[in-house]
Amino acid sequence: MLDDRAKLLMKALVERYITDGQPVGSRTLSRASGLELSPATIRNVMSDLEELGLIVSPHTSAGRIPTARGYRLFVDTMLTVSKGHFSNHHLAPDQPQKVISNAANLLSTLSQFVGVVIAPRRSSVFRHIEFLRLSERRLLVIIVSPDGDVQNRVIYTELDYSQTQLVEAANYLNTNYVGMAIEQVRERLQHEVESLRSEIAALMQAAVTVNTEAIAESQDEVVISGERNLLALSDFSSDMGQLRRAFELFEQKAQLMRLLDVAGQAEGVRIFIGGESQVVPFEDLSIVSAPYEVDGQIVGTLGVIGPTRMAYNRMIQIVDITSKLVSNALSHHK
């Protein structure tokens, strides 16, 4: 445990480093903290902080900079977030894709880092289903979600069904399964398949498979804005290897989605600091993220990706207000 003096010096060191981007020496820290301590005393405290793994000296004779563990301590116990100054921004209700794109641009513009938004997850509940015979053993499956979204898929079957059989199967499915999540439908089918006529059971299982594939494909939508902002940051411009790894992360959207998906499992703003865990495997990158909602239901995640040396209090404000703006815009669009 740190005493109050060590906490104050640690807080001052992190804030000074975030502002200046230079290792912080004992004299600078003495002025920044406002404590009347001798340089020797401050050096002793910094030595203790270094032994705890909270700060590190990048060069033999330089000052200290925070480690991932130091940033985490700062964020969890020392960070104060004032009331946001971004309430004059807004996102107009519009098509979900446009709202998501505008939100990513807003995050990037306000933060001057990278804005990332995972598009709303498609509902797995269906309102209506139809089967249309296109040709022998070739069918069109039409699935309508509760919000009116329509999925059309062509499937190939082992048997050749008549249109009468297809209508009968669709009617059975709409009567007995409408309003249920596709996972529930799949589970019920496992128990009921023996009691159903074979053609109806086969068609329903095909519909479940089609809907599952459509939902999985819709989860791949990640909107990224402002990658080029990283080129202007001294944190990356001096290390092309780090910059290249960052851009590879943006290209590998599946990994980016896994990072943000962790954030979507909890309410409110969350901060992931690079190097402290496998969640963010890049030492010089941090993510500030939050989920957003539609009519009170969490449907996606958004965030800012930037250097670990970022003004976390400002990023928290930006991400929090953008999350609320997206939630309002998507809810009102409906």
C-alpha positions as CSV (number, residue, x, y, z in Angstrom):
1,M,0.0,0.0,0.0
2,L,1.2,3.5,-0.8
3,D,1.1,6.2,1.8
4,D,-0.5,9.6,1.0
5,R,2.8,11.2,0.0
6,A,3.7,8.4,-2.4
7,K,0.2,8.5,-3.9
8,L,0.5,12.3,-4.5
9,L,3.9,12.0,-6.1
10,M,2.7,9.1,-8.3
11,K,-0.4,11.1,-9.4
12,A,1.8,14.1,-10.2
13,L,4.3,12.0,-12.1
14,V,1.6,10.4,-14.3
15,E,-0.1,13.7,-15.0
16,R,3.1,15.4,-15.9
17,Y,4.2,12.6,-18.2
18,I,0.8,12.6,-19.9
19,T,1.1,16.3,-20.5
20,D,4.8,16.6,-21.6
21,G,5.7,13.1,-22.8
22,Q,9.1,13.4,-21.2
23,P,10.5,11.3,-18.3
24,V,9.9,13.1,-15.0
25,G,12.8,13.9,-12.8
26,S,12.8,14.6,-9.0
27,R,13.0,18.4,-9.4
28,T,10.1,18.6,-11.9
29,L,8.1,16.3,-9.6
30,S,8.8,18.5,-6.6
31,R,7.3,21.5,-8.4
32,A,4.4,19.5,-9.9
33,S,3.4,17.9,-6.6
34,G,3.5,21.1,-4.6
35,L,5.1,19.2,-1.7
36,E,8.0,20.8,0.1
37,L,10.3,17.8,0.0
38,S,14.0,17.6,-0.6
39,P,15.2,16.0,-3.9
40,A,16.7,13.2,-1.9
41,T,13.3,12.4,-0.3
42,I,11.6,12.4,-3.6
43,R,14.3,10.2,-5.1
44,N,13.7,7.7,-2.3
45,V,10.0,7.6,-2.9
46,M,10.5,7.2,-6.7
47,S,12.9,4.3,-5.9
48,D,10.1,2.7,-3.9
49,L,7.6,3.2,-6.7
50,E,10.1,1.7,-9.1
51,E,10.5,-1.4,-6.9
52,L,6.7,-1.8,-6.9
53,G,6.7,-1.8,-10.7
54,L,4.7,1.4,-11.0
55,I,7.3,3.5,-12.7
56,V,10.5,2.8,-14.7
57,S,13.5,4.7,-15.9
58,P,13.9,4.5,-19.7
59,H,17.5,5.6,-19.5
60,T,20.3,5.3,-17.0
61,S,20.3,9.0,-16.0
62,A,16.7,10.0,-17.0
63,G,13.6,10.6,-15.0
64,R,10.8,8.1,-14.6
65,I,7.7,7.2,-16.7
66,P,4.7,5.2,-15.7
67,T,4.4,1.4,-16.4
68,A,1.2,-0.3,-17.4
69,R,0.7,-1.2,-13.8
70,G,1.3,2.5,-12.8
71,Y,-1.3,3.7,-15.3
72,R,-3.7,1.2,-13.9
73,L,-3.2,2.4,-10.3
74,F,-3.7,6.0,-11.6
75,V,-6.8,5.2,-13.5
76,D,-8.4,3.1,-10.7
77,T,-7.6,5.2,-7.7
78,M,-6.3,8.7,-8.6
79,L,-8.2,9.8,-11.7
80,T,-10.8,12.5,-11.3
81,V,-13.3,13.1,-14.1
82,S,-14.9,16.5,-14.2
83,K,-18.2,17.3,-16.0
84,G,-17.9,16.9,-19.7
85,H,-17.6,19.8,-22.1
86,F,-19.0,18.0,-25.1
87,S,-22.7,18.4,-24.6
88,N,-23.0,20.7,-27.6
89,H,-22.3,17.7,-30.0
90,H,-25.1,15.6,-31.3
91,L,-25.9,12.7,-33.6
92,A,-29.1,13.0,-35.6
93,P,-31.4,9.9,-35.7
94,D,-30.8,8.2,-39.0
95,Q,-30.2,4.8,-40.6
96,P,-28.1,2.8,-38.1
97,Q,-25.1,2.5,-40.5
98,K,-24.9,6.3,-40.8
99,V,-25.2,6.8,-37.1
100,I,-22.4,4.3,-36.5
101,S,-20.2,6.0,-39.1
102,N,-20.8,9.5,-37.7
103,A,-20.1,8.2,-34.2
104,A,-16.7,6.8,-35.2
105,N,-15.8,10.1,-36.9
106,L,-17.0,12.1,-33.8
107,L,-14.9,9.9,-31.5
108,S,-11.8,10.4,-33.7
109,T,-12.3,14.2,-34.1
110,L,-12.8,14.8,-30.4
111,S,-10.0,12.6,-29.1
112,Q,-7.6,13.1,-32.0
113,F,-7.0,9.4,-31.8
114,V,-8.8,6.4,-33.4
115,G,-12.5,6.0,-33.1
116,V,-14.0,2.5,-33.3
117,V,-17.6,1.4,-33.2
118,I,-19.0,-2.2,-33.4
119,A,-22.3,-2.0,-35.4
120,P,-25.5,-3.1,-33.6
121,R,-25.8,-6.8,-33.1
122,R,-28.6,-8.2,-35.3
123,S,-31.5,-9.6,-33.3
124,S,-31.7,-13.4,-33.2
125,V,-35.5,-13.2,-32.8
126,F,-37.7,-13.6,-35.9
127,R,-41.2,-12.2,-36.5
128,H,-42.0,-14.1,-39.7
129,I,-40.5,-16.7,-42.0
130,E,-41.4,-17.9,-45.5
131,F,-40.1,-20.5,-47.9
132,L,-40.4,-20.1,-51.7
133,R,-39.6,-22.8,-54.2
134,L,-37.2,-21.5,-56.8
135,S,-36.5,-24.8,-58.6
136,E,-36.0,-28.4,-57.8
137,R,-34.3,-28.7,-54.4
138,R,-33.6,-25.0,-54.4
139,L,-35.5,-22.7,-52.0
140,L,-35.5,-19.1,-50.9
141,V,-35.8,-18.5,-47.2
142,I,-37.2,-15.1,-46.1
143,I,-36.7,-14.2,-42.5
144,V,-38.1,-11.0,-41.0
145,S,-36.8,-9.6,-37.7
146,P,-39.0,-7.7,-35.1
147,D,-37.6,-4.4,-36.3
148,G,-38.5,-5.2,-40.0
149,D,-35.0,-6.2,-41.1
150,V,-35.3,-8.8,-43.9
151,Q,-32.8,-11.6,-44.7
152,N,-33.1,-13.5,-47.9
153,R,-31.1,-16.7,-48.3
154,V,-31.0,-19.4,-51.0
155,I,-30.6,-22.9,-49.7
156,Y,-30.3,-26.3,-51.3
157,T,-32.2,-29.3,-49.9
158,E,-31.9,-33.0,-50.2
159,L,-35.6,-33.4,-51.1
160,D,-37.7,-31.6,-53.6
161,Y,-40.5,-29.9,-51.7
162,S,-43.8,-28.7,-53.2
163,Q,-44.9,-25.1,-52.5
164,T,-47.8,-26.5,-50.4
165,Q,-45.3,-28.3,-48.1
166,L,-43.3,-25.1,-47.8
167,V,-46.3,-23.1,-46.8
168,E,-47.3,-25.7,-44.2
169,A,-43.8,-25.7,-42.7
170,A,-43.7,-21.9,-42.6
171,N,-47.1,-21.7,-41.0
172,Y,-46.0,-24.2,-38.3
173,L,-42.9,-22.3,-37.6
174,N,-44.6,-18.9,-37.5
175,T,-47.4,-20.3,-35.2
176,N,-45.1,-22.1,-32.7
177,Y,-41.8,-20.3,-32.7
178,V,-42.3,-16.7,-33.6
179,G,-40.9,-14.2,-31.1
180,M,-38.3,-16.8,-29.8
181,A,-34.6,-16.3,-30.1
182,I,-33.0,-18.6,-32.6
183,E,-31.0,-20.3,-29.8
184,Q,-34.3,-21.3,-28.1
185,V,-35.7,-22.6,-31.4
186,R,-32.6,-24.7,-31.9
187,E,-33.0,-26.2,-28.4
188,R,-36.7,-26.9,-28.8
189,L,-36.1,-28.6,-32.2
190,Q,-33.7,-31.0,-30.6
191,H,-36.5,-32.3,-28.4
192,E,-39.4,-32.0,-30.9
193,V,-37.8,-33.2,-34.1
194,E,-38.9,-36.8,-33.6
195,S,-42.6,-35.8,-33.2
196,L,-42.6,-33.6,-36.3
197,R,-43.1,-34.8,-39.9
198,S,-39.7,-35.2,-41.5
199,E,-40.1,-32.5,-44.2
200,I,-41.2,-29.9,-41.6
201,A,-38.3,-30.8,-39.3
202,A,-35.8,-30.6,-42.1
203,L,-37.0,-27.2,-43.3
204,M,-37.1,-25.7,-39.8
205,Q,-33.5,-26.9,-39.1
206,A,-32.5,-25.3,-42.4
207,A,-34.1,-22.0,-41.4
208,V,-32.3,-22.1,-38.0
209,T,-29.0,-22.6,-39.8
210,V,-29.6,-19.8,-42.3
211,N,-30.6,-17.3,-39.5
212,T,-27.6,-18.3,-37.4
213,E,-25.3,-17.6,-40.4
214,A,-26.9,-14.3,-41.1
215,I,-26.4,-13.2,-37.5
216,A,-22.8,-14.3,-37.5
217,E,-22.1,-12.3,-40.7
218,S,-23.7,-9.2,-39.3
219,Q,-21.3,-9.2,-36.3
220,D,-18.3,-8.5,-38.6
221,E,-19.2,-4.9,-38.9
222,V,-16.5,-2.7,-37.3
223,V,-16.2,1.0,-38.3
224,I,-12.9,2.6,-37.7
225,S,-12.0,6.3,-38.1
226,G,-8.8,8.3,-37.6
227,E,-6.1,5.7,-38.0
228,R,-3.9,8.4,-39.5
229,N,-4.0,10.4,-36.3
230,L,-1.5,8.0,-34.9
231,L,1.1,9.1,-37.5
232,A,1.3,12.5,-35.8
233,L,2.0,11.1,-32.3
234,S,5.5,11.2,-31.0
235,D,4.7,8.0,-29.1
236,F,4.6,6.1,-32.4
237,S,6.6,8.2,-34.9
238,S,9.9,7.2,-33.2
239,D,9.0,3.5,-33.3
240,M,7.8,2.3,-36.7
241,G,7.5,-1.2,-35.3
242,Q,4.8,-0.1,-32.8
243,L,3.0,1.9,-35.5
244,R,3.0,-1.0,-37.9
245,R,1.6,-3.4,-35.2
246,A,-1.1,-0.8,-34.4
247,F,-2.2,-0.6,-38.1
248,E,-2.2,-4.4,-38.3
249,L,-4.6,-4.5,-35.4
250,F,-7.0,-2.2,-37.3
251,E,-6.8,-4.4,-40.3
252,Q,-7.5,-7.6,-38.3
253,K,-11.0,-6.6,-37.3
254,A,-11.7,-9.9,-35.7
255,Q,-9.1,-9.3,-33.0
256,L,-10.4,-5.7,-32.6
257,M,-13.9,-7.0,-32.1
258,R,-12.7,-9.4,-29.4
259,L,-11.0,-6.5,-27.6
260,L,-14.2,-4.4,-27.7
261,D,-16.5,-7.4,-27.0
262,V,-14.9,-7.7,-23.5
263,A,-15.9,-4.0,-22.9
264,G,-19.4,-4.7,-24.0
265,Q,-19.9,-7.2,-21.2
266,A,-20.2,-4.5,-18.6
267,E,-22.0,-1.3,-18.1
268,G,-20.3,2.1,-18.2
269,V,-16.9,3.2,-19.4
270,R,-14.0,0.7,-19.1
271,I,-10.3,1.3,-19.7
272,F,-7.9,-1.3,-21.0
273,I,-4.2,-0.4,-20.7
274,G,-1.7,-2.0,-23.1
275,G,0.8,-4.4,-21.6
276,E,-1.1,-5.1,-18.4
277,S,-2.9,-8.2,-19.8
278,Q,-3.6,-10.2,-22.9
279,V,-6.7,-8.1,-23.5
280,V,-4.6,-5.4,-25.2
281,P,-1.5,-7.1,-26.3
282,F,0.2,-3.9,-27.5
283,E,2.2,-2.1,-24.8
284,D,1.8,1.4,-26.2
285,L,-1.9,1.2,-26.9
286,S,-4.8,1.8,-24.6
287,I,-8.6,1.5,-25.2
288,V,-11.3,3.5,-23.5
289,S,-14.7,2.0,-24.3
290,A,-18.3,1.8,-23.4
291,P,-21.4,-0.1,-24.6
292,Y,-24.3,1.6,-26.2
293,E,-28.0,0.7,-26.2
294,V,-31.2,0.7,-28.2
295,D,-34.3,1.1,-26.1
296,G,-32.4,0.0,-23.0
297,Q,-30.9,-3.1,-24.6
298,I,-27.1,-3.2,-25.1
299,V,-26.5,-3.8,-28.8
300,G,-22.9,-2.8,-29.4
301,T,-19.6,-1.2,-28.2
302,L,-17.6,1.9,-29.1
303,G,-14.4,3.4,-28.0
304,V,-11.2,5.4,-28.5
305,I,-7.9,3.7,-29.2
306,G,-4.8,5.7,-28.5
307,P,-1.4,5.7,-26.8
308,T,-1.1,4.7,-23.1
309,R,0.0,8.3,-22.6
310,M,-3.4,9.8,-23.1
311,A,-5.6,12.2,-21.1
312,Y,-7.8,9.5,-19.6
313,N,-10.2,11.9,-17.9
314,R,-10.9,13.6,-21.3
315,M,-11.2,10.3,-23.1
316,I,-13.7,9.0,-20.5
317,Q,-15.9,12.1,-21.1
318,I,-15.7,11.7,-24.9
319,V,-16.6,8.0,-24.9
320,D,-19.3,8.4,-22.3
321,I,-21.1,11.2,-24.2
322,T,-20.8,9.5,-27.6
323,S,-22.2,6.3,-26.1
324,K,-25.3,8.3,-24.9
325,L,-25.6,10.1,-28.3
326,V,-25.5,6.8,-30.2
327,S,-28.1,5.2,-27.9
328,N,-30.4,8.2,-28.3
329,A,-30.0,8.4,-32.1
330,L,-30.6,4.7,-32.7
331,S,-33.5,4.5,-30.2
332,H,-35.2,7.6,-31.7
333,H,-34.7,6.3,-35.3
334,K,-36.9,3.3,-34.5
